[in-house]
Amino acid sequence: MAPKEQAVFDPHGLTVQFVRVVEDSRCPTDVTCVWAGEVKVQLSTRIDAAAADQHEITAGQHGTVGDFQLFVVKVEPERISTREISADEYRVTLKVAHSR
């Protein structure tokens, strides 16, 4: 998903929007780091006609929205030490699981 893009998961009525990358401290691919770093994204979620909620989820972790688990599977592009990533370049891959 690109920033501001949303997906609707029918028939459960869940809408998820990728808002932005909040933090990207991942180690650039062309550098050797002691710590791999992490990337955290902001998602906006809504179930049916309810008000939207904001969530910050770190890649590799999950958040809970009602009966759903949202997993941030991947955030692209990878960091490179010689180049800044602009906000609109980011793409996030999510996995949504319904627990019922």
Buried (B, 14 or more C-beta within 10 A) or exposed (E): BEBEEBEEEEEBEBBBBBBBBEEBEBBBEEEEEEEEEBBBBBBBBBBEEEEEEEBEBBBEEBBEBBEBEBBBEEBEEEBEEEEEBEEEEBBBEBEBEEEE
